[in-house]
Amino acid sequence: MMERSEILATMGELKLYGMRAAFDGIITAAVKRQHEPQQVIGDFVAAEIAEKQVRSIKYQMTIAKLPLAKDIDEFQFAGTPINETLVRDLTGGEFLAQQRNVVLVGGTGTGKTHLAIAIARACIRSGSRGRFYNVVDLVNKLEAEGRAGRQGRLADHLCRMDLVVLDELGYLPFAQSGGQLLFHLVRDRHS
């Protein structure tokens, strides 16, 4: 019979981190409540699935390169003309399933970036893949990609995303060629 330390070490080698983390709790509950073997196995599998989901969401948040960790509950809707119900509905991500765009319009300091990040974070937590870009940075990457003779790679990557946040679209201090690259990128995402 394997000792506890051997079981935990083996779970680690097999990358069963959820099972390893839940091991003591599951075994204690199984002994105390006299769980059937199927219940114990089911508890281990559930712990592993939950851990993998958490790890996947954490990875997707990293890939999204969101500049801040802003959530909808941190936003102060009071005293703003922003439709809180609509914004909260957007965090459900239904617009993604309908392949609809969301455009946040407002003056400087009105919370557009905060809300865009909050909506993106909520969608990613629900399993969507996303990416955040400051538009000027994105255009610079598109231009660099073209100079390197690698045009289309970034567009291909972004077309595999469920959502792309383009921040500061109203500030366009780049050349006409950069604007055309951005236009083509957006058009490609919709074809």
C-alpha positions in Angstrom: 0.0 0.0 0.0 1.3 3.5 -0.9 2.0 5.9 1.9 0.4 9.4 1.9 3.7 11.1 0.9 4.1 8.6 -2.0 0.6 9.3 -3.3 1.1 13.0 -3.1 4.4 12.8 -4.9 2.9 10.6 -7.6 0.0 13.0 -8.0 2.5 15.8 -8.4 4.5 13.9 -11.0 1.2 13.2 -12.9 0.4 17.0 -12.6 -2.8 16.2 -10.7 -2.5 19.3 -8.6 -6.2 19.6 -7.8 -6.3 16.1 -6.5 -3.1 16.6 -4.5 -4.4 19.8 -2.9 -7.7 18.2 -2.0 -6.2 14.9 -0.9 -6.4 15.3 2.9 -9.8 16.8 2.9 -11.3 14.1 0.6 -9.7 11.3 2.6 -10.8 12.8 5.9 -14.4 13.2 4.7 -14.4 9.7 3.2 -13.3 8.0 6.4 -15.6 10.2 8.7 -18.7 9.7 6.5 -17.8 6.2 5.2 -18.0 7.3 1.5 -18.3 4.6 -1.1 -15.2 4.3 -3.4 -17.1 5.8 -6.3 -17.8 8.9 -4.2 -14.1 9.3 -3.3 -13.0 8.9 -6.9 -15.7 11.4 -8.0 -14.5 13.9 -5.4 -10.9 13.6 -6.6 -12.0 14.0 -10.3 -14.1 17.0 -9.4 -11.2 18.6 -7.5 -9.0 18.1 -10.5 -11.5 19.6 -12.9 -12.0 22.6 -10.7 -8.3 23.2 -10.4 -7.7 22.9 -14.1 -10.5 25.5 -14.7 -9.0 27.9 -12.3 -5.6 27.4 -14.0 -7.0 27.9 -17.4 -8.8 31.1 -16.5 -5.6 32.4 -14.9 -3.7 31.6 -18.0 -6.3 33.3 -20.3 -6.1 36.4 -18.1 -2.3 36.5 -18.6 -2.7 36.0 -22.3 -5.2 38.8 -22.5 -2.6 41.3 -21.3 -5.2 43.4 -19.5 -3.4 46.4 -18.1 -5.3 46.5 -14.8 -7.4 44.1 -12.7 -10.6 46.0 -12.8 -14.0 44.4 -12.2 -17.5 45.6 -12.7 -18.3 45.8 -8.9 -15.4 48.3 -8.5 -17.0 50.8 -10.9 -19.0 53.7 -9.4 -22.1 54.0 -11.5 -23.7 56.6 -9.2 -23.6 60.1 -10.7 -22.8 58.9 -14.2 -25.0 58.7 -17.3 -23.8 55.1 -17.8 -26.6 52.4 -18.1 -25.5 50.0 -15.3 -28.0 47.3 -16.3 -26.7 47.3 -19.9 -23.1 47.1 -18.8 -23.8 44.3 -16.4 -25.6 42.5 -19.2 -22.5 42.8 -21.3 -20.4 41.0 -18.7 -22.6 38.0 -19.4 -20.9 37.8 -22.8 -24.0 37.2 -24.9 -22.8 39.8 -27.4 -20.0 37.4 -28.2 -22.3 34.5 -29.1 -24.3 37.0 -31.3 -21.0 38.2 -32.9 -21.9 41.8 -32.0 -19.5 44.7 -31.3 -19.5 46.8 -28.2 -18.3 50.4 -28.5 -17.8 52.5 -25.4 -18.0 56.2 -26.2 -17.3 59.0 -23.7 -14.9 61.7 -22.8 -11.6 61.3 -21.0 -11.9 59.9 -17.5 -15.4 58.5 -17.9 -14.5 54.9 -17.2 -14.4 53.4 -20.7 -11.1 51.5 -20.1 -12.3 50.3 -16.7 -15.6 49.0 -18.1 -13.9 47.4 -21.1 -11.5 45.6 -18.9 -14.3 44.5 -16.5 -16.4 43.2 -19.4 -13.4 41.3 -20.8 -12.5 39.8 -17.4 -16.0 38.6 -16.9 -16.1 37.0 -20.4 -12.7 35.3 -19.9 -13.9 33.9 -16.5 -16.8 32.4 -18.5 -14.4 30.6 -20.9 -13.8 33.2 -23.6 -10.4 34.0 -25.0 -9.5 37.7 -25.3 -6.8 40.2 -25.9 -6.4 43.9 -24.9 -4.6 46.4 -27.0 -3.9 50.1 -26.8 -4.7 51.0 -30.5 -1.4 52.9 -31.0 0.6 49.9 -29.7 -1.4 47.5 -32.0 -0.8 49.7 -35.1 2.9 49.8 -34.2 3.0 46.0 -34.0 1.1 45.7 -37.3 3.6 48.1 -39.0 6.6 46.2 -37.5 5.1 42.9 -38.7 4.8 44.4 -42.2 8.4 45.6 -42.2 9.6 42.2 -41.1 7.7 40.6 -44.0 5.4 38.7 -41.6 2.1 40.5 -42.3 -1.0 38.7 -41.3 0.3 36.7 -38.3 -1.1 39.1 -35.8 -4.4 39.2 -37.6 -4.6 35.4 -37.7 -3.9 35.3 -34.0 -6.6 37.9 -33.2 -9.1 36.1 -35.4 -8.8 33.1 -33.1 -9.8 35.3 -30.1 -13.4 35.5 -28.9 -12.9 39.2 -28.0 -10.4 41.9 -28.7 -10.5 45.1 -26.7 -9.2 48.1 -28.7 -8.5 50.9 -26.2 -8.1 54.6 -27.0 -9.4 54.2 -30.6 -10.3 57.9 -30.6 -6.7 58.9 -30.3 -5.2 58.1 -33.7 -1.7 59.8 -33.8 -0.4 57.4 -36.5 0.1 57.6 -40.3 -2.6 56.8 -42.8 -0.9 53.5 -43.6 -1.3 52.5 -39.9 -4.9 53.4 -40.0 -5.3 51.2 -43.1 -3.6 48.3 -41.3 -6.0 48.7 -38.4 -9.0 48.9 -40.7 -7.9 45.7 -42.5 -7.4 43.9 -39.2 -10.9 44.9 -38.0 -12.4 43.9 -41.3 -10.6 40.5 -41.3 -12.0 39.8 -37.8 -15.5 40.2 -39.2 -15.2 38.1 -42.4 
